[in-house]
Amino acid sequence: MFRSVVVPVLCLSVVGCMESSNGNESGSVPYVVASSGLQVGIESQQTRVFRNSSEYSALMSGIQLGGEKPNPDFGQKLVVAVFSTLNSCYSLSVDSVVETEISIEVRVAVSRLADACLPVIGQNYVFVESARSSKEVSVIYRKADNGL
């Protein structure tokens, strides 16, 4: 089951860290992880929600992605960009995207890749595309159970 991560620094959100709103979960919605990896240009933890190309283009001109640059159709898609301060010794993966009565929740797992790790330049990010929505978006982190 998902829960907010106890370490506050891992909790990013547009509306705040929370579980599904009062059990009003409508269910998983289709999504695509459009890009993930390490990026250079954003050094603070943040979640950015893009509903149009002008906001998206402004962000993309200021960062370098280690993965593919998504090219979303903003007429039909919503893009959620999750930027963390976690280095290359960690990874972010999307478990699910859930629509509740009041919000869209992107559920992200944080994994440590190895006990001994030499970090490289860059911080983790993940871009998620889902159906266009005007609802608020939140990101809920959980620590992945990968044995480390």
VENSULLIN-V702055 format. One line per field, one symbol per residue. burial: + if it has 9 or more other ideal C-beta (glycine too) atoms within 8 Angstrom, else -. Layout:
burial = ???
This chain:
burial = ---++----++++----+-++--+----+-+-+++++++--+----+-+++---++--+---+-+----+-+-+--++++++++-+++++-+++--++++--+++++++++++---+----+++++++++------++++++------
